[in-house]
Amino acid sequence: MEAKFTITSREDLVYEAIREKILKGEFKPNQTLNQSEIGHTYGVSIIPVRTAISRLVTEGLLVQDPYHSPQVPALSKEELQEVLLISKNLEILATRQAIPHIGPQAREELRSILRRMRAALDDGELLEYGHINRDFHMAIYRNAGLPRLERMIGDLWNQADINSYRAMFDLVPELAEHAQDEHVQLLELIEAKDVEAAADLMAAHKEYSRQAFLIAFDNMSDS
């Protein structure tokens, strides 16, 4: 029997497909998307494509005005610095708020994610490591119980990821081992409920990663 799709499921299909292509870098900054071609690719009408694109515009993963096709946004170095600086400080806040509420189940989830990160690192899968790295951080922040803060951090990560932030471990290979060591230390502090030490480590961790990525971003821009 042929599968029947609702508008919502078709929209979700297109939304997830475009989102992943943007975050993986298959759709590049400044690239214009052809809505008709997208509909043809996924076998859907223009309506779910437009709805999916509207969601992505709301999340900052696309930009569009009434007179132009949707486009993947590109950040200047100054804009990227701003995004990463704001994200860093929001993530420190989220860490402080989350730790008192991280119970046994959440700690086990974090340990499981760390094992996945270690496996990706051992296999040399640095792009995958970057993907799981985001999972680790967001798994911490979810426990803050502040959904607006979580969404703000997620939106800022999206903007950075469009501009190769997810690929920073591939761009700076030695960064992954450094990050992994700090993640292990961070989990130990979380388990000890040491809020201040964990917040200080998060601040240092985010700043080190920020500076390393900005240097790599400069090198990409110059090449």
C-alpha positions as CSV (number, residue, x, y, z in Angstrom):
1,M,0.0,0.0,0.0
2,E,1.4,3.4,-0.9
3,A,2.3,5.6,2.1
4,K,0.1,8.6,2.6
5,F,1.7,11.8,3.9
6,T,0.1,14.7,5.7
7,I,1.1,18.2,5.0
8,T,2.8,18.3,8.4
9,S,4.9,15.2,7.7
10,R,5.9,16.5,4.2
11,E,6.9,19.8,5.8
12,D,8.9,18.1,8.5
13,L,10.7,16.0,5.8
14,V,11.7,19.0,3.8
15,Y,12.5,21.1,6.9
16,E,14.9,18.4,8.3
17,A,16.5,17.8,4.9
18,I,17.2,21.5,4.3
19,R,18.3,22.1,7.9
20,E,20.8,19.2,7.8
21,K,22.2,20.3,4.5
22,I,22.8,23.8,5.9
23,L,24.4,22.7,9.1
24,K,26.6,20.1,7.2
25,G,27.7,22.8,4.8
26,E,26.2,21.3,1.7
27,F,24.2,24.5,1.3
28,K,26.9,27.2,1.6
29,P,26.7,30.7,3.1
30,N,25.2,33.2,0.5
31,Q,23.8,30.3,-1.5
32,T,20.2,30.9,-2.8
33,L,17.8,28.1,-2.6
34,N,15.4,27.3,-5.4
35,Q,12.1,26.3,-3.9
36,S,10.8,24.6,-7.0
37,E,13.9,22.4,-7.2
38,I,13.6,21.5,-3.6
39,G,10.0,20.4,-4.1
40,H,11.0,18.3,-7.1
41,T,13.9,16.7,-5.2
42,Y,11.7,15.6,-2.3
43,G,8.5,15.0,-4.4
44,V,6.4,17.5,-2.6
45,S,4.4,20.6,-3.7
46,I,5.6,24.1,-3.1
47,I,3.4,24.6,0.0
48,P,5.3,22.4,2.5
49,V,8.6,23.8,1.0
50,R,7.5,27.3,1.8
51,T,6.3,26.4,5.3
52,A,9.6,24.6,6.0
53,I,11.6,27.6,4.8
54,S,9.5,29.9,7.0
55,R,10.5,27.8,10.0
56,L,14.2,27.9,9.0
57,V,14.0,31.7,8.5
58,T,12.5,32.0,12.0
59,E,15.4,30.0,13.4
60,G,18.0,32.1,11.6
61,L,19.2,29.3,9.3
62,L,17.9,31.2,6.2
63,V,17.1,34.8,5.4
64,Q,14.4,36.0,3.0
65,D,12.6,39.1,2.1
66,P,9.4,39.5,0.1
67,Y,11.3,40.1,-3.2
68,H,14.0,37.5,-3.1
69,S,14.4,33.7,-2.8
70,P,15.6,32.3,0.5
71,Q,19.4,32.4,1.1
72,V,21.8,30.9,3.5
73,P,23.2,33.7,5.7
74,A,26.9,34.5,5.8
75,L,28.4,36.1,8.9
76,S,31.4,38.5,8.7
77,K,34.2,37.8,11.2
78,E,32.9,40.6,13.4
79,E,29.4,39.1,13.4
80,L,30.7,35.7,14.1
81,Q,32.8,37.1,17.0
82,E,29.6,38.6,18.4
83,V,27.6,35.4,18.0
84,L,30.3,33.3,19.8
85,L,30.8,35.9,22.6
86,I,27.1,36.0,23.4
87,S,26.8,32.3,23.2
88,K,29.7,31.8,25.5
89,N,28.2,33.9,28.2
90,L,24.7,32.4,27.8
91,E,26.3,28.9,28.1
92,I,28.1,29.8,31.3
93,L,24.7,31.0,32.7
94,A,23.0,27.8,31.5
95,T,25.7,25.7,33.2
96,R,25.2,27.5,36.5
97,Q,21.5,27.1,36.3
98,A,21.6,23.5,35.2
99,I,24.0,21.8,37.6
100,P,21.8,21.8,40.7
101,H,19.1,19.9,38.7
102,I,21.3,17.3,37.0
103,G,20.3,14.0,38.5
104,P,21.4,10.4,38.0
105,Q,19.6,9.9,34.7
106,A,21.0,13.1,33.2
107,R,24.5,12.2,34.4
108,E,24.2,8.8,32.7
109,E,23.1,10.5,29.5
110,L,26.2,12.8,29.6
111,R,28.5,9.8,30.2
112,S,26.9,8.0,27.2
113,I,27.5,11.1,25.0
114,L,31.1,11.3,26.2
115,R,31.6,7.6,25.2
116,R,30.2,8.4,21.7
117,M,32.6,11.4,21.5
118,R,35.5,9.2,22.5
119,A,34.6,6.7,19.8
120,A,34.3,9.3,17.1
121,L,37.6,10.8,18.1
122,D,39.4,7.4,18.1
123,D,37.9,6.7,14.6
124,G,39.1,10.1,13.3
125,E,35.6,11.2,12.7
126,L,36.1,14.8,13.5
127,L,33.0,16.2,11.8
128,E,30.9,13.7,13.7
129,Y,32.7,14.7,16.8
130,G,31.6,18.2,16.3
131,H,28.0,17.1,15.9
132,I,28.1,15.1,19.1
133,N,29.9,17.9,20.9
134,R,26.8,20.0,20.5
135,D,24.6,17.2,21.8
136,F,26.8,17.1,25.0
137,H,26.5,20.8,25.7
138,M,22.8,21.0,25.0
139,A,22.2,17.9,27.2
140,I,23.7,20.0,30.1
141,Y,21.7,23.1,29.3
142,R,18.3,21.3,29.1
143,N,18.5,20.8,32.8
144,A,18.4,24.5,33.5
145,G,14.6,24.4,33.1
146,L,14.8,27.7,31.0
147,P,13.5,26.9,27.6
148,R,14.0,30.4,26.2
149,L,17.6,30.3,27.2
150,E,18.0,26.9,25.6
151,R,16.4,28.2,22.4
152,M,18.6,31.3,22.4
153,I,21.8,29.1,22.7
154,G,20.5,26.8,20.0
155,D,19.8,29.6,17.6
156,L,23.3,31.1,18.2
157,W,24.9,27.7,17.6
158,N,22.9,27.4,14.3
159,Q,24.3,30.7,13.1
160,A,27.8,29.7,14.0
161,D,27.4,26.2,12.5
162,I,26.3,27.7,9.1
163,N,29.8,29.3,9.1
164,S,31.7,26.1,9.7
165,Y,31.7,26.1,13.5
166,R,30.5,22.5,13.6
167,A,33.6,21.7,11.5
168,M,36.1,23.4,13.9
169,F,37.5,20.1,15.1
170,D,38.3,19.2,11.5
171,L,39.8,22.6,10.9
172,V,41.8,22.4,14.1
173,P,42.5,18.7,14.7
174,E,44.3,19.0,18.0
175,L,41.3,20.9,19.5
176,A,39.3,17.7,19.8
177,E,41.6,16.0,22.3
178,H,41.8,19.2,24.3
179,A,38.0,19.5,24.3
180,Q,37.5,15.9,25.3
181,D,39.8,16.3,28.3
182,E,37.8,19.3,29.4
183,H,34.5,17.5,28.9
184,V,35.6,14.7,31.2
185,Q,36.7,17.3,33.8
186,L,33.4,19.1,33.4
187,L,31.4,16.0,34.0
188,E,33.4,15.3,37.2
189,L,32.6,18.8,38.5
190,I,28.9,18.3,37.5
191,E,28.8,15.0,39.5
192,A,30.4,16.8,42.4
193,K,27.8,19.6,42.2
194,D,30.6,22.2,42.1
195,V,28.8,24.9,40.3
196,E,31.5,27.6,40.5
197,A,34.3,25.4,39.4
198,A,32.2,24.0,36.5
199,A,31.2,27.5,35.4
200,D,34.8,28.6,35.5
201,L,35.8,25.6,33.4
202,M,33.0,26.2,30.9
203,A,34.2,29.8,30.5
204,A,37.7,28.7,29.8
205,H,36.5,25.8,27.6
206,K,34.3,28.1,25.4
207,E,37.0,30.8,25.2
208,Y,39.7,28.4,24.1
209,S,37.4,26.9,21.4
210,R,36.3,30.4,20.3
211,Q,39.8,31.7,19.8
212,A,41.0,28.5,18.0
213,F,38.0,28.6,15.7
214,L,38.4,32.3,14.9
215,I,42.0,31.7,13.9
216,A,40.9,28.9,11.6
217,F,38.1,31.1,10.2
218,D,40.7,33.7,9.3
219,N,42.8,31.1,7.6
220,M,39.8,29.9,5.6
221,S,38.9,33.5,4.6
222,D,42.5,34.2,3.4
223,S,42.8,31.0,1.3
